């Protein structure tokens, strides 16, 4: 799956998990205040989520600086990675990001959970 297909799957999951309540505000390619970092998705719900997607076609080269920026700007960070990237995450400080392994369209497995802020864990990071 490419990044756009993964974004579509994330949006579908958000809609499904928000049934019965207002949908959150979602934007794509959200710029982090002049840092040169853009979140693949930003979700304003009960807290402010940043979503970074690393498809099989991506590299992890910029991920350390992205995770540092996400930690400064978002209450929670969700990192969605293709299975090939899991081994490469071992040496990267993810700043408490919730990591999901993307297998195929609509299939997600939570790989690891962490906290960035001391806010309660809510939203589509937990299922």
N, CA, C and O of each residue as an XYZ file, in Angstrom:
508
protein
N       0.830     -1.187      0.000
C       0.000      0.000      0.000
C       0.869      1.244      0.000
O       1.896      1.295      0.677
N       0.453      2.243     -0.762
C       1.173      3.506     -0.739
C       0.599      4.409      0.353
O      -0.381      4.061      1.011
N       1.222      5.566      0.532
C       0.821      6.461      1.619
C      -0.639      6.894      1.500
O      -1.343      6.956      2.507
N      -1.103      7.192      0.291
C      -2.490      7.631      0.128
C      -3.482      6.537      0.513
O      -4.513      6.827      1.120
N      -3.189      5.304      0.173
C      -4.074      4.195      0.553
C      -4.082      4.009      2.067
O      -5.121      3.697      2.650
N      -2.933      4.200      2.703
C      -2.858      4.080      4.164
C      -3.647      5.220      4.816
O      -4.368      4.999      5.789
N      -3.511      6.442      4.280
C      -4.291      7.572      4.808
C      -5.785      7.278      4.709
O      -6.537      7.534      5.650
N      -6.209      6.743      3.575
C      -7.631      6.423      3.397
C      -8.079      5.391      4.429
O      -9.175      5.502      4.978
N      -7.241      4.389      4.697
C      -7.582      3.372      5.693
C      -7.653      3.983      7.095
O      -8.517      3.607      7.887
N      -6.753      4.920      7.408
C      -6.783      5.602      8.707
C      -8.075      6.395      8.845
O      -8.730      6.337      9.885
N      -8.441      7.127      7.816
C      -9.673      7.920      7.866
C     -10.901      7.034      8.026
O     -11.830      7.388      8.751
N     -10.912      5.890      7.360
C     -12.012      4.937      7.512
C     -12.080      4.444      8.951
O     -13.165      4.332      9.522
N     -10.932      4.152      9.533
C     -10.892      3.683     10.925
C     -11.388      4.765     11.885
O     -12.130      4.473     12.822
N     -10.981      6.004     11.652
C     -11.432      7.104     12.503
C     -12.947      7.220     12.439
O     -13.609      7.335     13.470
N     -13.498      7.191     11.220
C     -14.964      7.289     11.071
C     -15.666      6.159     11.811
O     -16.669      6.386     12.488
N     -15.148      4.947     11.685
C     -15.765      3.788     12.332
C     -15.711      3.917     13.853
O     -16.691      3.615     14.534
N     -14.601      4.352     14.380
C     -14.446      4.446     15.827
C     -15.160      5.650     16.431
O     -15.315      5.730     17.649
N     -15.593      6.585     15.592
C     -16.298      7.768     16.097
C     -17.804      7.654     15.899
O     -18.524      8.635     16.083
N     -18.286      6.483     15.531
C     -19.732      6.324     15.358
C     -20.468      6.766     16.598
O     -20.093      6.427     17.720
N     -21.526      7.531     16.380
C     -22.337      7.977     17.503
C     -21.863      9.268     18.136
O     -22.477      9.745     19.091
N     -20.783      9.847     17.627
C     -20.323     11.139     18.146
C     -19.760     11.958     16.983
O     -19.579     11.447     15.878
N     -19.493     13.208     17.245
C     -18.967     14.086     16.207
C     -17.618     13.576     15.704
O     -16.797     13.078     16.474
N     -17.410     13.712     14.400
C     -16.123     13.342     13.819
C     -15.071     14.385     14.190
O     -15.387     15.571     14.292
N     -13.834     13.960     14.391
C     -12.773     14.924     14.683
C     -12.427     15.733     13.429
O     -12.807     15.372     12.315
N     -11.713     16.812     13.632
C     -11.178     17.601     12.527
C      -9.883     16.929     12.079
O      -9.011     16.652     12.902
N      -9.754     16.667     10.777
C      -8.578     15.987     10.237
C      -8.009     16.815      9.094
O      -8.755     17.316      8.252
N      -6.701     16.957      9.066
C      -6.041     17.618      7.947
C      -4.849     16.786      7.497
O      -4.235     16.071      8.289
N      -4.540     16.892      6.233
C      -3.423     16.160      5.646
C      -2.248     17.115      5.429
O      -2.439     18.289      5.113
N      -1.033     16.594      5.605
C       0.195     17.365      5.393
C       0.214     18.642      6.234
O       0.418     19.742      5.720
N      -0.004     18.466      7.538
C      -0.055     19.561      8.502
C       1.356     20.043      8.824
O       2.179     19.271      9.315
N       1.635     21.306      8.550
C       2.963     21.886      8.770
C       3.164     22.229     10.241
O       2.300     22.837     10.872
N       4.314     21.831     10.777
C       4.622     22.084     12.188
C       5.376     23.402     12.350
O       6.581     23.410     12.604
N       4.664     24.501     12.203
C       5.125     25.845     12.548
C       6.537     26.187     12.085
O       7.380     26.550     12.906
N       6.806     26.079     10.808
C       8.085     26.503     10.256
C       9.262     25.598     10.537
O      10.406     25.997     10.319
N       9.015     24.385     11.018
C      10.120     23.467     11.325
C      10.588     22.701     10.084
O      11.646     22.073     10.105
N       9.807     22.752      9.012
C      10.105     21.946      7.836
C       9.537     20.542      7.958
O       9.699     19.727      7.050
N       8.873     20.253      9.072
C       8.266     18.943      9.301
C       6.776     19.046      9.023
O       6.112     19.991      9.451
N       6.261     18.059      8.299
C       4.822     17.985      8.039
C       4.303     16.652      8.542
O       4.880     15.599      8.268
N       3.207     16.712      9.282
C       2.540     15.484      9.721
C       1.713     14.970      8.554
O       1.039     15.745      7.877
N       1.763     13.668      8.320
C       0.947     13.093      7.247
C      -0.524     13.369      7.502
O      -1.265     13.719      6.584
N      -0.943     13.212      8.746
C      -2.295     13.572      9.168
C      -2.217     14.226     10.539
O      -1.392     13.849     11.371
N      -3.080     15.205     10.769
C      -3.253     15.791     12.094
C      -4.725     15.649     12.436
O      -5.593     15.978     11.627
N      -5.005     15.156     13.638
C      -6.370     14.859     14.051
C      -6.652     15.606     15.351
O      -5.990     15.377     16.363
N      -7.640     16.501     15.314
C      -8.058     17.220     16.507
C      -9.336     16.578     17.009
O     -10.396     16.723     16.401
N      -9.228     15.866     18.125
C     -10.341     15.142     18.730
C     -10.348     15.527     20.198
O     -10.314     16.716     20.518
N     -10.391     14.564     21.091
C     -10.309     14.864     22.516
C      -8.919     15.360     22.881
O      -8.737     16.005     23.914
N      -7.944     15.063     22.041
C      -6.610     15.642     22.127
C      -6.097     15.806     20.697
O      -6.796     15.450     19.748
N      -4.915     16.327     20.537
C      -4.348     16.624     19.225
C      -3.372     15.514     18.850
O      -2.332     15.357     19.490
N      -3.706     14.740     17.807
C      -2.903     13.610     17.351
C      -2.117     13.971     16.102
O      -2.625     14.671     15.226
N      -0.902     13.505     16.018
C      -0.133     13.556     14.782
C       0.047     12.136     14.290
O       0.350     11.237     15.075
N      -0.139     11.925     12.987
C       0.001     10.593     12.402
C       1.106     10.646     11.356
O       1.035     11.418     10.400
N       2.118      9.825     11.546
C       3.202      9.693     10.569
C       3.100      8.315      9.940
O       2.931      7.314     10.637
N       3.202      8.271      8.628
C       3.077      7.022      7.876
C       4.399      6.728      7.183
O       4.957      7.587      6.500
N       4.892      5.514      7.362
C       6.076      5.051      6.656
C       5.682      3.790      5.888
O       5.648      2.690      6.440
N       5.388      3.977      4.612
C       5.022      2.840      3.760
C       6.285      2.077      3.382
O       7.395      2.497      3.710
N       6.113      0.983      2.706
C       7.255      0.162      2.288
C       8.188      0.939      1.357
O       9.374      0.619      1.276
N       7.682      1.942      0.662
C       8.495      2.731     -0.258
C       9.302      3.824      0.445
O      10.185      4.426     -0.165
N       9.007      4.085      1.721
C       9.680      5.143      2.474
C      10.949      4.640      3.140
O      11.185      3.437      3.250
N      11.766      5.602      3.584
C      12.923      5.269      4.426
C      12.659      5.864      5.810
O      11.719      6.636      6.000
N      13.498      5.493      6.763
C      13.373      6.007      8.133
C      14.376      7.126      8.402
O      14.558      7.528      9.551
N      15.019      7.627      7.369
C      16.083      8.619      7.507
C      15.647      9.866      8.283
O      16.383     10.337      9.150
N      14.475     10.400      7.987
C      14.007     11.622      8.649
C      13.200     11.357      9.910
O      12.828     12.302     10.607
N      12.920     10.098     10.221
C      12.031      9.774     11.335
C      12.478     10.330     12.686
O      11.628     10.824     13.427
N      13.767     10.280     13.053
C      14.142     10.839     14.369
C      13.748     12.309     14.526
O      13.204     12.690     15.562
N      14.010     13.125     13.529
C      13.644     14.544     13.646
C      12.137     14.730     13.573
O      11.597     15.629     14.219
N      11.451     13.902     12.802
C       9.991     13.981     12.743
C       9.378     13.658     14.105
O       8.487     14.371     14.566
N       9.845     12.599     14.748
C       9.289     12.214     16.049
C       9.577     13.275     17.107
O       8.743     13.521     17.977
N      10.737     13.898     17.042
C      11.054     14.976     17.975
C      10.098     16.152     17.764
O       9.597     16.720     18.735
N       9.843     16.517     16.525
C       8.904     17.597     16.222
C       7.487     17.260     16.634
O       6.783     18.099     17.196
N       7.064     16.027     16.354
C       5.715     15.605     16.743
C       5.540     15.706     18.253
O       4.487     16.130     18.729
N       6.566     15.317     19.008
C       6.485     15.357     20.477
C       6.286     16.783     20.987
O       5.644     16.992     22.017
N       6.831     17.755     20.273
C       6.683     19.157     20.690
C       5.305     19.712     20.361
O       4.800     20.566     21.090
N       4.689     19.250     19.285
C       3.461     19.881     18.798
C       2.175     19.096     19.069
O       1.095     19.686     19.114
N       2.275     17.792     19.248
C       1.071     16.980     19.412
C       0.987     16.397     20.818
O       2.001     16.169     21.478
N      -0.271     16.158     21.267
C      -0.475     15.470     22.542
C      -0.126     13.992     22.421
O       0.415     13.393     23.350
N      -0.441     13.412     21.267
C      -0.190     11.986     21.008
C       0.339     11.844     19.584
O      -0.022     12.615     18.696
N       1.190     10.855     19.383
C       1.704     10.557     18.051
C       1.423      9.110     17.727
O       1.613      8.214     18.549
N       0.964      8.905     16.505
C       0.733      7.557     16.002
C       1.645      7.368     14.799
O       1.616      8.155     13.853
N       2.443      6.330     14.844
C       3.355      6.000     13.754
C       2.865      4.709     13.126
O       2.770      3.681     13.797
N       2.555      4.763     11.843
C       2.082      3.586     11.113
C       3.193      3.180     10.158
O       3.602      3.964      9.302
N       3.679      1.954     10.305
C       4.818      1.515      9.507
C       4.513      0.211      8.773
O       3.751     -0.634      9.244
N       5.131      0.082      7.616
C       5.118     -1.192      6.908
C       5.981     -2.165      7.714
O       6.925     -1.737      8.378
N       5.678     -3.455      7.669
C       6.435     -4.427      8.470
C       7.948     -4.359      8.276
O       8.698     -4.639      9.211
N       8.404     -3.995      7.090
C       9.847     -3.962      6.833
C      10.580     -2.940      7.697
O      11.796     -3.036      7.857
N       9.861     -1.957      8.261
C      10.495     -0.903      9.050
C      10.617     -1.236     10.537
O      11.319     -0.526     11.257
N       9.969     -2.272     11.012
C       9.967     -2.560     12.450
C      11.371     -2.718     13.023
O      11.675     -2.174     14.084
N      12.205     -3.442     12.341
C      13.571     -3.659     12.839
C      14.325     -2.329     12.932
O      15.111     -2.134     13.859
N      14.098     -1.423     11.994
C      14.786     -0.135     11.978
C      14.355      0.816     13.079
O      15.038      1.806     13.340
N      13.227      0.533     13.733
C      12.746      1.405     14.803
C      13.495      1.205     16.107
O      13.431      2.053     16.997
N      14.200      0.099     16.230
C      14.858     -0.246     17.500
C      15.801      0.836     18.012
O      15.882      1.065     19.219
N      16.514      1.502     17.111
C      17.526      2.472     17.523
C      17.047      3.916     17.418
O      17.855      4.841     17.504
N      15.751      4.118     17.235
C      15.210      5.469     17.076
C      14.367      5.817     18.297
O      13.524      5.029     18.725
N      14.604      7.011     18.858
C      13.774      7.505     19.959
C      12.450      7.957     19.358
O      12.396      8.947     18.629
N      11.396      7.234     19.664
C      10.079      7.534     19.108
C       9.291      8.509     19.969
O       8.143      8.820     19.650
N       9.877      8.990     21.040
C       9.251      9.997     21.907
C       7.842      9.592     22.326
O       6.938     10.426     22.365
N       7.657      8.320     22.635
C       6.378      7.848     23.158
C       5.310      7.565     22.125
O       4.148      7.380     22.487
N       5.659      7.525     20.860
C       4.655      7.287     19.813
C       4.019      5.917     19.952
O       4.664      4.957     20.375
N       2.755      5.839     19.595
C       2.030      4.585     19.492
C       2.340      4.030     18.107
O       2.055      4.689     17.108
N       2.915      2.833     18.026
C       3.352      2.269     16.751
C       2.381      1.201     16.286
O       2.055      0.269     17.022
N       1.919      1.356     15.039
C       1.039      0.369     14.415
C       1.733     -0.195     13.189
O       2.325      0.536     12.395
N       1.649     -1.501     13.052
C       2.187     -2.191     11.879
C       1.056     -2.340     10.876
O      -0.001     -2.884     11.195
N       1.282     -1.854      9.665
C       0.281     -1.914      8.611
C       0.565     -3.150      7.768
O       1.622     -3.262      7.148
N      -0.376     -4.060      7.751
C      -0.209     -5.292      6.985
C      -0.840     -5.192      5.604
O      -0.171     -5.399      4.592
N      -2.108     -4.880      5.568
C      -2.815     -4.711      4.302
C      -4.006     -3.814      4.573
O      -4.287     -3.482      5.724
N      -4.698     -3.425      3.535
C      -5.798     -2.484      3.676
C      -6.761     -2.939      4.764
O      -7.333     -4.026      4.693
N      -6.928     -2.093      5.766
C      -7.876     -2.370      6.831
C      -7.353     -3.283      7.929
O      -8.021     -3.449      8.950
N      -6.186     -3.876      7.753
C      -5.631     -4.752      8.790
C      -4.511     -4.015      9.511
O      -3.531     -3.595      8.895
N      -4.668     -3.860     10.826
C      -3.707     -3.127     11.629
C      -3.391     -3.932     12.869
O      -4.268     -4.590     13.428
N      -2.171     -3.884     13.292
C      -1.784     -4.508     14.547
C      -0.991     -3.504     15.349
O      -0.021     -2.926     14.859
N      -1.413     -3.299     16.597
C      -0.647     -2.397     17.448
C       0.643     -3.093     17.814
O       0.637     -4.231     18.283
N       1.741     -2.411     17.601
C       3.054     -2.986     17.872
C       3.594     -2.524     19.221
O       4.171     -3.318     19.963
N       3.411     -1.245     19.543
C       3.917     -0.714     20.810
C       3.135      0.529     21.163
O       2.614      1.213     20.283
N       3.050      0.821     22.436
C       2.339      2.003     22.905
C       3.234      2.794     23.826
O       4.011      2.226     24.593
N       3.126      4.087     23.752
C       3.849      4.969     24.659
C       3.045      6.219     24.872
O       1.981      6.394     24.279
N       3.547      7.087     25.716
C       2.876      8.353     25.979
C       3.823      9.491     25.652
O       5.032      9.399     25.868
N       3.260     10.554     25.133
C       4.011     11.789     24.947
C       3.662     12.726     26.082
O       4.545     13.262     26.752
N       2.382     12.919     26.296
C       1.907     13.796     27.368
C       1.197     12.953     28.408
O       0.941     11.770     28.184
N       0.887     13.536     29.511
C       0.213     12.810     30.581
C      -1.306     12.823     30.434
O      -2.026     12.564     31.397
N      -1.790     13.124     29.235
C      -3.235     13.103     29.005
C      -3.731     11.674     28.943
O      -2.947     10.770     28.656
N      -5.019     11.438     29.206
C      -5.541     10.081     29.147
C      -5.436      9.506     27.746
O      -5.496     10.245     26.764
N      -5.283      8.215     27.649
C      -5.184      7.550     26.360
C      -6.587      7.372     25.818
O      -7.393      6.628     26.376
N      -6.875      8.071     24.711
C      -8.179      7.984     24.080
C      -7.989      7.982     22.584
O      -6.868      8.125     22.097
N      -9.076      7.822     21.847
C      -9.030      7.962     20.409
C      -8.685      6.689     19.686
O      -8.733      5.600     20.259
N      -8.334      6.829     18.416
C      -8.188      5.657     17.566
C      -6.881      4.926     17.757
O      -6.637      3.939     17.064
N      -6.024      5.366     18.670
C      -4.799      4.635     18.973
C      -5.112      3.342     19.719
O      -4.330      2.393     19.674
N      -6.230      3.302     20.393
C      -6.591      2.145     21.190
C      -7.834      1.496     20.577
O      -8.808      2.180     20.263
N      -7.792      0.195     20.411
C      -8.987     -0.493     19.894
C      -9.261     -1.723     20.722
O     -10.221     -2.445     20.456
